[in-house]
Each structure stands twice: as structure tokens, then as C-alpha cells.
């Protein structure tokens, strides 16, 4: 591993125009984020609301904070006042909690992605394609005026089977295209791909990748 700045430069050089890089900084100290910030990075992904809020207090105000991990409904209020994008909206209950807390915080809207489950592991969170289609078809989104749906997010299986990973990314992209055509014409963000598989995700249409260990090194839990 090189320096954080070197790592960022190397990854950016592999990304086509129009693909945004979220530096997944969870479990890394604020000093590491500061190095990335000084190298020009502005999008940072965290998975724990309290950790995100603590780092935000230490770091520059122009950082865009992305919630990339599973979000419990009782933790929504911690991040709603400042979060830029919530990638992991995985249920109607969470969507409703975000809408409710946004209203309380007097935010006109909060940008979100629906997390779709495409991996083989049952431990992954997310809607099935059928569940999300039912939610949209029943027009339940209309009752959530403080949500601005920007697109979809997903994670491929943790496997060495590259063909399976490619199939899962392709499934997610087709789901994105289908929902944009039929229900969500405004969506523009497809968040998929992490340190081990982001080139495949980009090849299948990702507009945003979430990269952690290739930037910061292995996490300290």
C-alpha cells in the first residue's frame, strides 16, 4: 500500500468520467480521512451513525457524508440533519422513519438509494426486486414527501466466482433500468462495487463505487 493520496490517485485513474468515488472510511480515524480530504476527496462513507457524527465534528464542513451500512430506524435521527446520501434504504419501515425524521429536522428532502438484494448470501440486507416493485406500484412513495430517491444500491456476493459477481451486477443494472423506465424517471445513481470488485461494477454501469481498504488499508475493528 502507498500513501492514502497515492491510493486515491491510482483508483481515480481507473474510473471513467461520471463515476463517483465514495471513500469508505468506517473504522478509520479522522486523521486518515483528513489525508484523503487533503488529496481532494470529498465523499466519505460511514456505516455507524455515531461514528459519522463524531468524525463530522472534527473534519471540514464541505465533506459529503454517505451512510453506506445497515441503518436502524432508531439511529436515523443522529444523521438526518447533515447526511448527504443514505445508500441503504432496505425496507418500507426505514423509508418511513427517514421521512418522519427529515420532517422533524425541517429538511425539505433527504437523498436516498433503495438497497436491492442481489447477492447469494442471506446475510445481506435489501429489498428483493419484487418487493420493491410492489412498494412502487402501490404508490407508497407518494406518502413520503421528504425522500428524494436518487437510485439503487447493491452488493455482490463475497465469492471468488467472477462470473457470479458479474451476473449480480448485471441483475442490479437491469433492475435500475427497469425501475427508471416504469416508476422512477428521475433516478441517476447506481451505487455498486467495492474494493474487491469495483472494476466489474463499473463495467456493468455503476455510477458510484464504494472503496475502503484500497484507499485506507485494512480496517482496525
C-alpha positions as CSV (number, residue, x, y, z in Angstrom):
1,X,0.0,0.0,0.0
2,X,1.2,3.5,-0.8
3,X,0.0,6.7,0.9
4,X,-3.7,7.4,1.0
5,X,-3.1,10.2,-1.6
6,X,-1.3,7.7,-3.9
7,X,-4.1,5.1,-3.4
8,X,-6.7,7.7,-4.3
9,X,-4.9,8.8,-7.4
10,X,-4.5,5.2,-8.5
11,X,-8.2,4.4,-8.1
12,X,-9.4,7.6,-9.7
13,X,-7.2,6.8,-12.7
14,X,-9.3,3.7,-13.3
15,X,-12.7,5.4,-13.1
16,X,-14.4,6.7,-16.2
17,X,-15.9,10.2,-16.3
18,X,-19.2,10.3,-14.5
19,X,-18.4,7.6,-11.9
20,X,-18.1,9.0,-8.4
21,X,-15.8,7.5,-5.7
22,X,-17.1,7.2,-2.1
23,X,-14.1,6.7,0.2
24,X,-15.5,4.2,2.8
25,X,-13.8,5.4,5.9
26,X,-15.6,3.4,8.6
27,X,-13.4,2.3,11.5
28,X,-10.6,4.5,10.3
29,X,-9.5,7.5,12.4
30,X,-10.3,11.1,11.5
31,X,-6.6,11.7,10.7
32,X,-6.8,9.2,7.8
33,X,-9.9,11.0,6.5
34,X,-8.0,14.2,6.7
35,X,-5.3,12.8,4.5
36,X,-7.9,11.8,1.9
37,X,-9.5,15.2,2.2
38,X,-6.2,16.9,1.6
39,X,-5.8,14.8,-1.5
40,X,-9.1,16.2,-2.8
41,X,-11.6,13.5,-1.6
42,X,-15.0,14.9,-0.5
43,X,-17.3,11.9,-0.4
44,X,-16.9,9.7,2.6
45,X,-18.9,6.6,3.5
46,X,-19.6,5.5,7.1
47,X,-21.7,2.6,8.5
48,X,-22.3,3.7,12.1
49,X,-24.3,6.9,12.7
50,X,-22.4,7.8,15.9
51,X,-19.1,7.4,14.2
52,X,-20.2,9.5,11.4
53,X,-21.4,12.3,13.7
54,X,-18.2,12.2,15.7
55,X,-16.0,12.5,12.6
56,X,-18.1,15.2,11.2
57,X,-17.4,17.3,14.3
58,X,-13.6,17.0,13.7
59,X,-13.5,17.5,9.9
60,X,-14.2,20.2,7.3
61,X,-17.8,21.2,6.7
62,X,-17.7,20.7,2.9
63,X,-17.4,16.9,3.3
64,X,-20.4,15.0,1.9
65,X,-21.3,12.2,4.3
66,X,-22.8,9.0,2.9
67,X,-24.5,6.3,5.1
68,X,-23.4,3.1,3.4
69,X,-24.2,0.5,6.1
70,X,-27.4,-1.0,7.5
71,X,-29.3,1.7,9.3
72,X,-31.5,1.0,12.2
73,X,-34.7,3.1,12.4
74,X,-33.8,4.4,15.9
75,X,-30.5,5.8,14.7
76,X,-31.9,7.8,11.8
77,X,-32.3,11.0,13.8
78,X,-28.5,11.0,14.5
79,X,-27.6,11.6,10.9
80,X,-30.6,13.2,9.3
81,X,-29.6,16.8,10.0
82,X,-26.5,16.6,7.8
83,X,-26.2,13.3,5.8
84,X,-25.8,13.8,2.1
85,X,-27.0,10.4,0.8
86,X,-28.3,7.3,2.5
87,X,-27.4,4.3,0.3
88,X,-29.0,1.6,2.5
89,X,-32.8,2.1,2.5
90,X,-33.8,-1.5,2.7
91,X,-37.4,-1.6,3.9
92,X,-40.6,0.5,4.0
93,X,-40.2,0.9,7.7
94,X,-36.8,2.6,7.3
95,X,-38.1,4.8,4.5
96,X,-40.9,5.9,6.7
97,X,-38.5,6.7,9.6
98,X,-36.3,8.8,7.3
99,X,-39.3,10.7,6.1
100,X,-40.5,11.3,9.6
101,X,-37.1,12.4,11.0
102,X,-36.5,14.7,8.0
103,X,-39.8,16.5,8.7
104,X,-38.8,16.9,12.3
105,X,-35.4,18.3,11.3
106,X,-37.1,20.6,8.8
107,X,-35.2,19.2,5.9
108,X,-37.2,19.5,2.7
109,X,-35.8,16.3,1.4
110,X,-33.1,13.7,2.0
111,X,-31.4,11.9,-0.9
112,X,-31.7,8.1,-0.6
113,X,-30.9,4.9,-2.6
114,X,-33.0,1.8,-2.3
115,X,-30.8,-1.2,-1.4
116,X,-31.7,-4.2,-3.6
117,X,-30.6,-7.7,-2.5
118,X,-28.8,-9.4,-5.4
119,X,-26.2,-11.5,-3.6
120,X,-26.4,-15.2,-2.8
121,X,-25.7,-14.6,1.0
122,X,-28.9,-14.4,3.1
123,X,-27.0,-12.1,5.5
124,X,-27.1,-9.2,3.0
125,X,-29.8,-6.7,3.5
126,X,-32.1,-5.2,0.9
127,X,-35.3,-5.5,-1.0
128,X,-36.0,-8.2,-3.5
129,X,-36.8,-6.8,-6.9
130,X,-40.4,-8.0,-6.4
131,X,-40.8,-6.4,-3.0
132,X,-39.5,-3.0,-4.3
133,X,-41.7,-3.2,-7.4
134,X,-44.8,-3.8,-5.2
135,X,-43.9,-0.9,-3.0
136,X,-43.6,1.4,-6.0
137,X,-46.6,0.0,-7.8
138,X,-48.7,0.7,-4.8
139,X,-47.6,4.3,-4.9
140,X,-46.4,4.2,-1.3
141,X,-43.6,6.6,-2.1
142,X,-46.1,9.4,-2.6
143,X,-46.8,9.3,1.2
144,X,-43.1,10.1,1.8
145,X,-42.5,13.6,0.6
146,X,-39.2,14.1,2.3
147,X,-37.5,11.3,0.5
148,X,-35.7,12.1,-2.8
149,X,-35.0,8.8,-4.4
150,X,-31.7,9.0,-6.4
151,X,-31.3,5.4,-7.4
152,X,-30.3,1.9,-6.3
153,X,-27.5,0.3,-4.3
154,X,-26.4,-3.3,-4.1
155,X,-23.6,-5.6,-3.0
156,X,-22.4,-8.7,-4.9
157,X,-21.7,-11.9,-3.2
158,X,-18.4,-12.4,-1.4
159,X,-17.0,-15.0,-3.7
160,X,-14.1,-15.8,-6.0
161,X,-16.6,-16.7,-8.7
162,X,-16.2,-13.7,-11.0
163,X,-18.9,-14.9,-13.3
164,X,-21.4,-14.8,-10.4
165,X,-20.3,-11.3,-9.4
166,X,-20.8,-10.1,-13.0
167,X,-24.3,-11.7,-13.1
168,X,-25.3,-10.0,-9.9
169,X,-24.1,-6.6,-11.1
170,X,-25.9,-7.1,-14.4
171,X,-29.1,-8.0,-12.5
172,X,-28.9,-4.8,-10.5
173,X,-28.3,-2.7,-13.5
174,X,-31.3,-4.2,-15.3
175,X,-33.4,-3.6,-12.2
176,X,-32.2,0.0,-12.2
177,X,-33.1,0.5,-15.9
178,X,-36.5,-1.2,-15.4
179,X,-37.5,1.0,-12.4
180,X,-36.3,4.1,-14.1
181,X,-38.4,3.4,-17.1
182,X,-41.5,2.4,-15.2
183,X,-41.6,4.2,-11.8
184,X,-38.6,6.4,-11.1
185,X,-37.7,8.5,-14.2
186,X,-35.6,10.9,-12.0
187,X,-33.1,8.3,-10.7
188,X,-29.4,8.8,-11.8
189,X,-27.3,6.9,-9.3
190,X,-26.4,3.2,-9.3
191,X,-24.1,2.5,-6.3
192,X,-22.3,-0.8,-6.6
193,X,-18.8,-2.1,-6.4
194,X,-16.3,-2.2,-3.5
195,X,-12.6,-2.7,-3.2
196,X,-12.6,-6.2,-4.5
197,X,-15.0,-5.9,-7.4
198,X,-15.5,-2.3,-8.4
199,X,-14.0,-2.6,-11.9
200,X,-16.6,-5.2,-12.7
201,X,-19.3,-2.9,-11.3
202,X,-18.1,-0.1,-13.4
203,X,-18.2,-2.3,-16.5
204,X,-21.9,-3.1,-15.7
205,X,-22.9,0.6,-15.3
206,X,-22.1,1.7,-11.8
207,X,-22.2,5.5,-11.4
208,X,-20.8,5.4,-7.8
209,X,-18.4,2.9,-6.2
210,X,-17.7,2.5,-2.5
211,X,-14.0,1.8,-1.9
212,X,-12.4,1.4,1.5
213,X,-9.4,-0.9,2.0
214,X,-7.8,0.0,-1.3
215,X,-7.6,3.6,0.0
216,X,-7.1,3.3,3.7
217,X,-5.7,-0.2,4.2
218,X,-7.3,-2.9,6.2
219,X,-9.7,-1.7,8.9
220,X,-9.0,-1.8,12.6
221,X,-12.1,-3.2,14.3
